[in-house]
Amino acid sequence: MPTDVAIPPTVLPLAPSYRLPGILIVAAIALLFLNLWLGLGIAVFGLFLLYQAATLRLFFTPTDLDIYRGDRLLRRFPYSMWLNWRIYWSLLPILFYFRETESIHFLPILFDSQELRTALEQFCPPR
């Protein structure tokens, strides 16, 4: 459940990246000339991801991955529940996948992908 919690000072925050939303928005502008509805759909999705990149923050702690919006904790993912993780497409990383014992998560990469990989290798090494 979401709670208002102060962000602990001993965590590693990830810098946001606007690369994926920017690529989608530029592609949508080009697609508007070919197919109005497809272009509008991709533009809306790109704007949604832009908003998420601007407002969400990922913090790696010694025990879990926390997702915050401002000072509000939205979700906590304990590493002890993780089975594996992967970042898809090394040349243009766009998708972060991780599997917990009871669920699978796919997240668009809205954060610096190198920082994400470094933090994952540090806090939750591949098993």
C-alpha positions in Angstrom: 0.0 0.0 0.0 1.3 3.5 -0.8 2.5 5.4 2.2 4.1 8.8 2.8 7.6 8.0 4.0 10.7 10.1 4.1 13.3 8.8 1.6 16.2 7.3 3.5 19.6 9.0 3.0 21.5 5.8 2.5 19.9 4.8 -0.8 21.1 5.0 -4.4 18.6 7.1 -6.5 18.5 6.7 -10.3 18.6 9.8 -12.6 15.7 10.1 -14.9 16.1 9.6 -18.7 13.8 11.2 -21.2 15.3 9.3 -24.1 12.5 6.7 -24.6 9.6 9.2 -24.3 11.4 11.6 -26.6 11.9 9.0 -29.3 8.3 8.0 -29.1 7.1 11.6 -29.4 9.4 12.3 -32.4 8.2 9.1 -34.0 4.6 10.0 -33.4 5.0 13.4 -35.1 6.4 11.6 -38.2 3.6 9.0 -38.0 0.9 11.7 -37.9 1.5 12.3 -41.6 1.0 8.6 -42.4 -1.7 7.6 -40.0 -3.4 10.1 -37.8 -4.8 7.7 -35.2 -1.6 5.7 -34.9 0.4 8.9 -34.5 -1.9 10.2 -31.9 -1.9 6.9 -29.9 1.9 6.8 -29.9 2.1 10.5 -29.0 -0.2 10.0 -26.0 1.8 7.0 -24.9 5.0 9.1 -25.2 3.5 11.9 -23.2 2.4 9.5 -20.5 6.0 8.1 -20.3 7.4 11.6 -20.2 5.1 12.4 -17.2 6.2 9.1 -15.5 9.9 9.9 -16.1 9.4 13.4 -14.6 7.6 12.2 -11.5 8.7 8.7 -10.6 12.0 7.9 -8.8 13.7 4.6 -8.3 15.8 4.1 -5.2 18.0 1.1 -4.6 18.4 0.3 -0.9 20.5 -2.5 0.6 17.3 -4.7 0.9 14.8 -3.6 -1.8 13.9 -1.5 -4.8 11.6 1.4 -3.9 9.5 3.4 -6.3 8.5 6.9 -5.2 6.5 9.7 -6.6 7.8 12.8 -4.8 8.1 11.8 -1.1 5.4 9.2 -1.4 6.4 5.5 -1.5 4.4 3.8 -4.2 5.8 0.3 -4.1 8.6 -1.7 -2.5 10.2 -4.8 -4.2 12.4 -6.8 -1.7 15.4 -8.4 -3.5 14.8 -11.5 -1.4 11.7 -12.1 -3.6 13.5 -11.7 -6.9 14.3 -14.7 -9.1 16.1 -12.8 -11.9 16.2 -9.6 -13.9 17.2 -8.4 -17.4 17.5 -5.2 -19.4 16.4 -5.7 -23.0 18.2 -4.5 -26.0 21.7 -3.3 -25.0 22.1 -0.8 -27.9 18.9 0.9 -27.1 17.7 -0.2 -23.7 13.9 0.3 -23.5 12.6 -2.4 -21.2 13.5 -3.6 -17.7 12.2 -7.0 -16.7 12.4 -8.7 -13.3 10.6 -11.7 -11.9 9.6 -12.1 -8.3 8.5 -15.4 -6.8 4.9 -14.5 -7.3 4.8 -12.0 -10.2 6.6 -10.7 -13.3 7.3 -7.0 -13.9 8.1 -5.2 -17.2 9.0 -1.5 -16.8 10.0 0.9 -19.5 13.4 2.3 -19.0 12.8 5.9 -17.8 16.1 6.1 -15.9 19.7 6.1 -16.9 20.3 2.6 -18.2 23.9 2.4 -17.1 23.0 3.5 -13.6 20.2 0.9 -13.6 22.5 -1.9 -14.6 25.2 -0.9 -12.1 22.7 -0.7 -9.3 21.2 -4.0 -10.2 24.6 -5.7 -10.3 25.5 -4.1 -6.9 22.3 -4.7 -5.0 20.8 -7.7 -6.7 23.5 -9.7 -8.6 22.3 -12.2 -11.2 21.7 -15.6 -9.7 
